[in-house]
């Protein structure tokens, strides 16, 4: 079962909805960078939910359907190749994440960013890598 104590530490001072956002597509030589944002209900149990890199393609596809079904809100957005060329892949990734958050039906009070940069978001945000480094020294 998932441990929600990590998310719960951000639910202070009126924070009700915590959103997670991540990107895919920073490595390829061509094509867009895609990002998703998702708000899951408190305490939801989705067996097998884990880092996508640790899952098989079949398991990711199954989880994708279940997440879409159970999420309070989710959105997928992208930055096209022309934007990547103009502003660079990192900034385009962040822009795709911002677009995915803006496209949510339910706006979050706090954003957890998978990565190490959390600048430029309209909501308070924390980069997951920075949090882990602070907690575990890694």
Rosetta silent file (secondary structure, phi, psi, omega in degrees, C-alpha in Angstrom):
SEQUENCE: XXXXXXXXXXXXXXXXXXXXXXXXXXXXXXXXXXXXXXXXXXXXXXXXXXXXXXXXXXXXXXXXXXXXXXXXXXXXXXXXXXXXXXXXXXXXXXXXXXXXXXXXXXXXXXXXXXXXXXXXXXXXXXXXXXXXXXXXXX
SCORE:     score description
SCORE:     0.000 S_00000001
   1 L     0.000  143.253  178.390    0.000    0.000    0.000 S_00000001
   2 L   -66.841  147.397  177.417    1.171    3.500   -0.762 S_00000001
   3 L  -101.705  113.625 -177.081    2.398    5.638    2.101 S_00000001
   4 L   -90.747    6.697 -179.373    0.719    9.052    1.958 S_00000001
   5 H   -64.409  -29.991  177.576    2.742   10.568    4.801 S_00000001
   6 H   -62.828  -49.808  178.711    5.027   12.175    2.200 S_00000001
   7 H   -65.667  -38.777 -175.589    2.095   13.995    0.570 S_00000001
   8 H   -61.865  -27.961 -179.368    0.473   14.721    3.923 S_00000001
   9 L   -64.993  -18.225  179.810    3.430   16.836    5.080 S_00000001
  10 L   -94.693   -7.601 -177.625    2.418   19.428    2.466 S_00000001
  11 L   -89.568   67.218  177.052   -1.224   19.520    3.521 S_00000001
  12 L  -127.313  163.407  175.686   -0.875   22.370    5.974 S_00000001
  13 L    51.108   47.928  174.556   -2.226   25.909    5.978 S_00000001
  14 L    83.936    4.120  178.150   -5.270   25.149    3.866 S_00000001
  15 L   -75.976  116.058  179.690   -3.609   22.881    1.308 S_00000001
  16 L  -106.847  -43.283 -175.328   -6.253   20.376    0.262 S_00000001
  17 L  -111.883  116.759  175.438   -5.204   19.247   -3.211 S_00000001
  18 E  -102.823  128.742 -179.118   -1.641   18.154   -3.919 S_00000001
  19 E  -108.755  141.098  170.835   -0.818   17.633   -7.570 S_00000001
  20 E  -106.517  142.572  176.761    2.036   15.587   -8.959 S_00000001
  21 E  -138.365  146.041 -179.367    3.608   16.458  -12.310 S_00000001
  22 E  -153.241  160.808  179.236    6.263   14.779  -14.442 S_00000001
  23 E  -118.549  163.496  172.209    7.549   14.867  -17.988 S_00000001
  24 E  -142.887  142.792  175.771    8.535   12.281  -20.582 S_00000001
  25 L   107.397   16.208  178.143   10.486   12.757  -23.756 S_00000001
  26 L   -77.731  -19.277 -176.414   13.548   14.734  -22.707 S_00000001
  27 L   -86.642  -34.971 -175.810   15.887   12.107  -24.129 S_00000001
  28 L   -62.051  156.194  179.926   14.750   11.617  -27.743 S_00000001
  29 L   -80.884  -16.363 -177.517   16.386   13.541  -30.569 S_00000001
  30 L  -144.799  160.465  176.726   13.051   14.517  -32.123 S_00000001
  31 L    99.280  176.720 -178.103    9.434   15.076  -31.190 S_00000001
  32 L   -80.507  166.980  166.109    7.644   16.880  -28.387 S_00000001
  33 E  -103.534  135.113 -174.678    8.207   16.701  -24.665 S_00000001
  34 E  -115.326  142.395  177.426    5.053   15.550  -22.885 S_00000001
  35 E  -133.879  153.354  176.232    4.019   16.213  -19.285 S_00000001
  36 E  -130.274  151.248  173.211    1.185   15.067  -17.095 S_00000001
  37 E  -130.024  143.924 -175.959   -0.342   16.428  -13.923 S_00000001
  38 E  -150.046  138.694  171.552   -2.590   14.422  -11.641 S_00000001
  39 E  -118.227  117.904  178.420   -4.508   14.852   -8.404 S_00000001
  40 L   -99.260  152.156  176.090   -5.457   11.578   -6.753 S_00000001
  41 L   -63.987  148.814  176.607   -8.013   11.212   -3.958 S_00000001
  42 L   -56.198  134.381  172.637   -6.604   11.016   -0.437 S_00000001
  43 L    72.827    8.440 -178.810   -5.737    7.496    0.621 S_00000001
  44 L   -63.037  143.523  176.776   -6.452    5.886   -2.744 S_00000001
  45 L  -113.748  116.684  174.211   -4.940    2.449   -3.259 S_00000001
  46 L  -122.586   97.334 -176.692   -3.771    1.618   -6.774 S_00000001
  47 L   -55.290  133.028  177.491   -1.859   -1.667   -6.555 S_00000001
  48 L    89.087   -5.816 -179.241    1.452   -1.590   -8.418 S_00000001
  49 L   -63.624  125.375 -175.731    1.654    2.199   -8.716 S_00000001
  50 L  -160.762 -179.063  174.499    5.348    3.094   -8.832 S_00000001
  51 L   -56.912  130.286 -175.467    7.928    5.019  -10.814 S_00000001
  52 H   -58.727  -29.007 -179.965    7.135    4.373  -14.487 S_00000001
  53 H   -69.078  -17.086  179.815   10.754    3.418  -15.176 S_00000001
  54 H   -93.335    0.574 -174.122   10.333    0.461  -12.802 S_00000001
  55 L  -112.442  152.943  172.850    7.260   -0.870  -14.647 S_00000001
  56 L   -73.728  162.496  178.081    6.764   -2.905  -17.790 S_00000001
  57 H   -60.166  -41.148 -179.737    4.986   -1.286  -20.714 S_00000001
  58 H   -62.284  -43.692 -179.646    1.966   -3.531  -20.130 S_00000001
  59 H   -67.279  -39.804  177.703    1.776   -2.558  -16.430 S_00000001
  60 H   -60.058  -44.482 -179.429    2.145    1.166  -17.281 S_00000001
  61 H   -63.695  -40.664  178.203   -0.746    0.952  -19.743 S_00000001
  62 H   -64.501  -44.741  179.456   -2.951   -0.832  -17.193 S_00000001
  63 H   -66.177  -36.188  178.082   -2.098    1.736  -14.519 S_00000001
  64 H   -56.369  -47.023  179.283   -2.700    4.607  -16.947 S_00000001
  65 H   -63.245  -42.590 -178.551   -6.295    3.486  -17.412 S_00000001
  66 H   -68.546  -40.023  178.318   -6.830    3.018  -13.667 S_00000001
  67 H   -62.820  -46.047  178.991   -5.270    6.372  -12.796 S_00000001
  68 H   -60.126  -37.961 -178.867   -7.460    8.173  -15.355 S_00000001
  69 H   -69.005  -37.842 -171.472  -10.518    6.422  -13.947 S_00000001
  70 H   -99.731  -14.069 -176.465   -9.772    7.204  -10.295 S_00000001
  71 L   -65.723  145.045  170.874   -8.067   10.607  -10.462 S_00000001
  72 L   -67.553  -36.184  177.228   -9.880   13.675   -9.182 S_00000001
  73 E  -163.910  144.886  173.429   -8.312   15.448  -12.143 S_00000001
  74 E  -149.929  156.669  177.740   -5.543   14.822  -14.657 S_00000001
  75 E  -152.992  142.620  176.031   -4.206   16.523  -17.753 S_00000001
  76 E  -116.981  132.508 -178.618   -1.588   15.719  -20.375 S_00000001
  77 E  -139.796  168.426 -179.527    0.132   18.570  -22.225 S_00000001
  78 E  -144.231  165.519  168.707    3.165   19.042  -24.435 S_00000001
  79 E  -118.211  123.072 -176.610    5.767   21.403  -25.744 S_00000001
  80 L   -73.373  164.266 -178.854    6.298   20.966  -29.491 S_00000001
  81 H   -54.110  -36.896 -179.850    9.729   20.588  -31.121 S_00000001
  82 H   -62.501  -38.107  178.528    9.715   24.223  -32.285 S_00000001
  83 H   -69.695  -40.191  177.515    9.345   25.408  -28.693 S_00000001
  84 H   -58.248  -46.346  179.551   12.113   23.069  -27.542 S_00000001
  85 H   -61.619  -34.625 -176.639   14.418   24.554  -30.204 S_00000001
  86 H   -77.566  -43.288 -171.839   13.495   28.077  -29.108 S_00000001
  87 H  -114.953   -6.684  179.575   13.740   27.819  -25.304 S_00000001
  88 L    92.059  160.409 -172.121   15.715   24.540  -24.723 S_00000001
  89 H   -66.086  -37.213  179.415   14.553   21.125  -23.538 S_00000001
  90 H   -63.915  -51.083 -178.880   14.603   21.916  -19.812 S_00000001
  91 H   -64.476  -36.227  177.538   12.472   25.042  -20.133 S_00000001
  92 H   -65.820  -37.182  176.625   10.146   23.271  -22.576 S_00000001
  93 H   -62.959  -46.094  178.031    9.722   20.430  -20.056 S_00000001
  94 H   -63.196  -39.123  179.609    8.813   22.890  -17.319 S_00000001
  95 H   -65.223  -40.917  177.329    6.437   24.678  -19.683 S_00000001
  96 H   -62.983  -39.298  176.769    4.703   21.384  -20.541 S_00000001
  97 H   -63.015  -44.645  178.608    4.325   20.678  -16.806 S_00000001
  98 H   -60.503  -41.457  178.431    2.830   24.147  -16.252 S_00000001
  99 H   -64.219  -39.832 -179.880    0.395   23.562  -19.115 S_00000001
 100 H   -65.311  -37.540  177.680   -0.652   20.204  -17.704 S_00000001
 101 H   -67.894  -44.328  179.566   -1.380   21.810  -14.323 S_00000001
 102 H   -61.702  -28.542 -178.810   -3.290   24.674  -15.941 S_00000001
 103 L   -83.346   -3.292  178.185   -5.398   22.114  -17.805 S_00000001
 104 L   -66.653  142.210  175.223   -6.599   20.353  -14.664 S_00000001
 105 L   -68.978  -30.566 -179.129  -10.329   20.629  -13.968 S_00000001
 106 L  -116.680  117.239 -177.170   -9.484   20.994  -10.277 S_00000001
 107 L   -81.519  134.647 -178.065   -6.640   23.371   -9.495 S_00000001
 108 L   -77.762  159.131  174.206   -4.139   22.211   -6.874 S_00000001
 109 L   -91.904  -19.124 -175.770   -3.053   24.120   -3.800 S_00000001
 110 E  -152.657  144.021 -178.422    0.440   22.615   -3.985 S_00000001
 111 E  -121.587  129.257  170.760    2.531   20.961   -6.704 S_00000001
 112 E  -100.911  119.761 -176.223    5.086   18.181   -6.319 S_00000001
 113 E  -101.366  125.257  175.266    7.435   18.278   -9.300 S_00000001
 114 L   -78.448  108.670 -176.445    9.279   15.114  -10.270 S_00000001
 115 L   147.967 -159.855 -177.602   12.743   16.484  -10.859 S_00000001
 116 L  -124.888   13.413  178.566   15.061   19.008   -9.299 S_00000001
 117 L  -131.471  130.648 -177.540   13.610   22.342  -10.484 S_00000001
 118 L  -129.964   29.305 -177.848   10.410   23.892   -9.164 S_00000001
 119 L   -90.117  153.027  170.723   10.480   27.456  -10.493 S_00000001
 120 L    85.324    8.114  178.726    7.803   29.240  -12.457 S_00000001
 121 L   -89.350  146.481 -179.794    4.712   27.454  -11.180 S_00000001
 122 L   -70.950  -31.190  179.295    1.638   29.498  -10.247 S_00000001
 123 L   -95.537  160.598  170.996    1.042   27.395   -7.145 S_00000001
 124 E   -56.863  138.757 -176.034    3.542   26.729   -4.377 S_00000001
 125 E  -142.652  152.257  174.583    5.747   23.897   -5.639 S_00000001
 126 E  -136.309  135.898  176.007    8.557   21.656   -4.474 S_00000001
 127 E   -80.009  128.195 -177.139   10.850   19.555   -6.592 S_00000001
 128 H   -57.912  -40.746 -178.592   10.772   15.952   -5.423 S_00000001
 129 H   -63.609  -36.721  178.535   14.524   15.492   -5.935 S_00000001
 130 H   -69.146  -36.481  178.084   15.257   18.471   -3.685 S_00000001
 131 H   -65.065  -48.847 -179.495   12.931   17.108   -1.004 S_00000001
 132 H   -61.142  -40.162  179.331   14.565   13.656   -1.098 S_00000001
 133 H   -61.811  -42.047  179.768   18.027   15.198   -0.951 S_00000001
 134 H   -66.762  -41.104 -177.823   17.030   17.185    2.135 S_00000001
 135 H   -74.011  -40.117 -170.288   15.388   14.177    3.798 S_00000001
 136 H  -120.113    0.743  177.465   17.887   11.496    2.909 S_00000001
 137 L    69.406   22.583 -179.041   21.041   13.353    1.899 S_00000001
 138 L  -111.110    0.000    0.000   20.965   11.874   -1.631 S_00000001
